[in-house]
Amino acid sequence: MRRVVAALAFATALAVLGRATPAQKPADDLIKAVRAAIAANDIARGEALVTQFRSTNGTTSEALAALSWLGRGALAAKQLDAADRYAEETHKLAVAALATRKLDNDPHLQTALGAAIEVQALVAAERGARSEAVAFLRAEMDKYRDSSIHKRIARNLNVLTLEGQPAPVLQAAEYLDAPVPGFAQLHGKVVLLFFWAHWCPDCKANSPIIAKMLDKYRSRGLVVVAPTQLYGYVEGGKAAGPDEERRYIVQIRDTYYPFLRNQPVPVSEANHRQYGVASTPTIALVDRSGIVRLYHPGRMTEEELETAIQKLL
């Protein structure tokens, strides 16, 4: 039955891609269909969809984004050779596309190139070539230092290198209420860094877990510092100046993160860049000596976070 359903879904996706008009956004249909194929553990079907789309529409930025998803899907499935092949092809084609398209003006191209670099590095690390992966990421970060994919590259570099290193200093000139102590002042404490954003649903979902950990382990030396930043907009994507957005951040904090009212919340893009925060939430744990012991982009379960905290307490 599952095979029949998968075959029908594949045929439907091809039909949609074949008959869609520009108003129906066939490129968006492609990305959704490829991600659905990956979720169904059918990388071959996803590749067929990309091939079909490229034969009709050419190698658009959307096609490259879909191709990059194949690399991520293959990596998640531990198909390292396939992941490397998809990522190398995406990287080559994305760099070629930069001759006629501006990276920062093309979100799909940003996705494609950033993901290709990420997968190539993580495949190398999985194969035991961690130093080569780090060197590759550093070279790419220098190349795209002033671009929109810098944070993503930095995040992956941190995944491979930040643990075991002294915690980068936080910029603390701007903050919500409580002044931000330096790591020297926090010596002897275990610090949970919770990078969040006012628009982030996963941050809100992780909030009760972090609040529970703080309440449970505060007496044993756990401290929470919750860096955030300005994004230039408020609810509904409405453009906003810094003062309006800060007021909105306070409103979101008090509504969804009440436990942060008395915790340090530095407000600076520099902190997100320093820690390579390309996705929120990102959680880092710093031990009593100021050394990063965990760097985790994305949500954590209560069990995962508590286990990591207990190791440091």
C-alpha positions in Angstrom: 0.0 0.0 0.0 2.8 2.4 0.9 4.4 1.8 -2.5 1.1 2.6 -4.3 0.7 5.8 -2.3 4.3 6.8 -3.0 3.9 6.1 -6.7 0.6 8.1 -6.8 2.3 11.0 -5.0 5.2 11.0 -7.4 2.9 11.0 -10.4 0.8 13.8 -9.0 3.9 15.9 -8.3 5.2 15.4 -11.9 1.8 16.3 -13.2 1.6 19.5 -11.1 5.1 20.5 -12.2 4.3 19.8 -15.8 1.1 21.8 -16.1 1.7 24.6 -13.5 1.6 28.2 -14.8 3.8 30.9 -13.5 1.0 32.1 -11.2 0.9 28.6 -9.7 4.6 28.9 -8.6 5.9 25.6 -10.1 9.2 26.3 -8.5 7.7 26.4 -5.0 5.8 23.2 -5.9 9.2 21.6 -6.8 10.8 22.4 -3.5 7.8 21.1 -1.5 7.6 18.0 -3.6 11.4 17.3 -3.1 11.1 17.8 0.6 8.1 15.5 0.7 10.2 12.8 -1.1 13.0 13.2 1.4 10.6 12.9 4.3 9.3 9.7 2.7 13.0 8.4 2.5 12.8 8.4 -1.3 15.8 10.3 -2.5 15.6 8.8 -6.0 12.1 10.3 -6.4 13.3 13.7 -5.3 16.2 13.5 -7.8 13.7 12.6 -10.6 11.6 15.6 -9.7 14.6 18.0 -9.9 15.7 16.4 -13.2 12.2 16.8 -14.7 12.0 20.5 -13.6 15.4 21.4 -14.9 14.7 19.8 -18.3 11.6 22.1 -18.6 12.7 25.2 -16.8 16.4 25.2 -16.7 18.7 25.4 -13.7 16.9 28.2 -11.8 17.7 29.3 -8.3 14.7 27.3 -7.1 16.1 24.2 -8.9 19.4 24.7 -7.1 17.6 25.0 -3.7 15.8 21.8 -4.4 19.0 20.1 -5.4 20.6 21.3 -2.1 17.7 19.6 -0.2 18.7 16.3 -1.8 22.2 16.8 -0.4 20.7 17.4 3.1 18.4 14.5 2.8 21.1 12.1 1.7 23.3 13.3 4.6 20.5 12.7 7.1 20.1 9.2 5.6 23.9 8.6 6.0 24.3 8.2 2.2 27.5 10.1 2.2 28.6 9.5 -1.4 25.2 10.7 -2.6 25.2 13.7 -0.3 28.6 14.7 -1.4 27.6 14.4 -5.1 24.5 16.5 -4.7 26.4 19.1 -2.6 29.3 19.4 -5.0 27.0 19.8 -8.0 24.9 22.4 -6.2 28.0 24.3 -5.1 29.4 24.4 -8.6 26.2 25.5 -10.2 25.5 28.1 -7.5 28.9 29.7 -7.9 28.4 29.8 -11.7 25.0 31.4 -11.1 26.6 34.3 -9.2 27.9 35.6 -12.5 24.4 36.7 -13.4 22.6 36.8 -10.0 23.3 38.6 -6.7 23.5 36.3 -3.8 21.9 38.6 -1.3 19.0 39.4 -3.6 18.1 35.7 -4.2 16.9 33.7 -1.2 16.8 30.4 -3.1 20.4 30.9 -4.3 21.3 31.7 -0.7 19.7 28.4 0.4 21.4 26.4 -2.3 24.9 27.7 -1.8 24.8 27.8 2.0 23.4 24.2 2.2 26.0 23.0 -0.3 28.8 24.3 1.7 27.3 22.9 4.9 26.8 19.4 3.5 30.3 19.2 1.9 31.8 20.1 5.3 29.7 17.7 7.3 30.3 14.9 4.9 34.1 15.4 5.2 33.8 15.5 9.0 31.7 12.3 9.0 34.4 10.6 6.9 37.0 11.6 9.6 38.5 14.5 7.7 37.4 17.1 10.4 40.5 19.3 9.9 39.9 19.5 6.2 36.2 20.3 6.8 37.2 23.1 9.2 39.7 24.5 6.7 37.1 24.4 3.9 34.5 26.3 6.1 37.1 28.9 7.1 38.0 29.5 3.5 34.3 29.8 2.5 33.6 32.1 5.4 36.3 34.4 4.3 35.0 34.3 0.8 31.4 35.2 1.9 32.2 37.2 5.0 29.9 40.1 4.0 27.1 38.0 2.6 23.8 36.7 3.8 25.2 33.1 4.2 28.1 34.1 6.5 26.1 33.1 9.6 25.2 29.7 8.2 28.9 29.0 7.5 29.9 30.3 10.9 27.3 28.1 12.5 28.7 25.0 10.9 32.2 26.0 11.8 31.1 26.3 15.4 29.5 22.9 15.3 32.9 21.4 14.4 35.1 23.7 16.5 33.5 25.7 19.2 33.0 22.9 21.8 36.1 22.7 24.0 37.1 26.3 23.3 36.7 29.4 25.5 33.3 31.0 25.0 33.4 34.0 22.7 32.8 37.3 24.5 29.3 38.7 24.3 28.6 42.2 23.2 26.7 43.7 26.1 26.3 47.4 25.5 22.6 47.0 24.7 20.3 44.8 26.8 16.7 44.7 27.9 16.7 45.1 31.7 19.4 43.2 33.6 23.0 44.1 32.8 24.9 41.3 31.1 27.8 39.9 33.1 31.0 38.9 31.4 32.2 35.3 31.5 34.9 36.3 34.0 32.1 37.4 36.4 30.3 34.1 35.8 33.3 32.0 36.6 32.2 29.1 38.7 28.7 29.1 37.1 27.3 26.9 34.4 25.9 29.2 31.7 23.1 28.3 29.3 23.2 30.6 26.3 19.8 30.7 24.7 19.8 32.5 21.4 16.2 33.5 20.4 14.2 35.7 18.1 10.9 37.5 18.7 9.4 35.8 15.5 10.7 32.3 16.3 8.0 29.6 17.1 10.6 27.0 18.0 12.1 29.3 20.5 8.7 29.7 22.2 8.3 25.9 22.1 11.7 25.5 23.9 10.9 28.2 26.4 9.2 26.1 29.1 12.0 23.5 29.0 14.6 26.2 29.6 12.5 27.8 32.3 12.2 24.4 34.0 16.0 23.8 33.9 16.7 27.2 35.4 14.2 26.7 38.2 15.5 23.2 38.9 19.3 23.9 38.8 19.6 27.6 39.7 20.6 26.6 43.3 23.4 24.4 41.9 24.9 27.3 39.8 23.0 27.3 36.5 22.7 30.8 34.9 20.7 31.7 31.7 21.8 34.4 29.3 19.5 34.9 26.4 21.0 36.9 23.5 18.6 38.2 20.9 18.8 40.9 18.1 16.9 43.4 16.1 15.5 42.3 12.7 13.9 45.5 11.5 10.3 44.4 11.9 7.6 43.5 14.4 4.4 41.5 14.3 3.2 40.6 10.8 6.5 41.6 9.2 5.7 45.3 9.7 8.8 47.4 9.3 9.9 49.0 12.6 12.6 51.3 13.9 14.9 50.1 16.7 12.9 51.7 19.6 9.6 50.2 18.4 11.2 46.8 17.9 12.8 46.8 21.3 9.4 47.5 22.9 8.0 44.6 20.8 10.8 42.3 22.0 10.0 43.2 25.6 6.3 42.4 24.9 7.2 39.0 23.4 9.6 38.3 26.3 7.0 39.1 28.9 4.3 37.0 27.1 6.2 33.9 26.1 9.4 34.0 28.2 8.4 35.4 31.6 11.4 33.6 33.2 13.7 36.0 31.3 12.4 39.1 33.0 15.2 39.0 35.5 17.8 37.3 33.3 20.4 39.0 31.1 19.2 39.6 27.5 21.8 41.3 25.4 20.5 42.7 22.2 23.1 42.7 19.4 23.5 41.2 16.0 27.2 40.9 16.7 26.6 38.1 19.3 24.6 36.1 16.7 27.5 36.5 14.2 30.1 35.7 16.8 28.4 32.4 17.6 27.3 31.7 14.1 23.6 31.7 14.9 21.9 31.0 11.6 18.9 29.3 13.1 16.9 29.9 16.2 16.9 28.7 18.8 20.6 27.9 19.2 21.7 26.7 22.6 25.2 26.7 24.0 26.4 25.4 27.4 29.5 27.0 29.0 31.1 25.2 31.9 32.3 26.7 35.2 35.7 27.5 33.7 34.2 29.4 30.7 34.7 26.6 28.1 31.9 25.8 25.6 30.8 22.2 26.2 27.8 22.1 24.0 26.8 24.0 20.8 23.4 23.0 19.5 21.5 24.7 16.6 17.8 24.0 16.9 15.4 22.8 19.5 16.4 20.4 22.3 14.2 18.0 24.2 14.0 18.2 27.9 15.9 15.0 28.3 18.7 16.1 26.0 19.1 19.4 27.7 18.9 18.1 31.2 21.5 15.4 30.5 23.9 18.0 29.1 23.4 20.3 32.0 23.8 17.6 34.6 27.2 16.6 33.1 28.5 20.1 33.9 27.0 20.5 37.3 
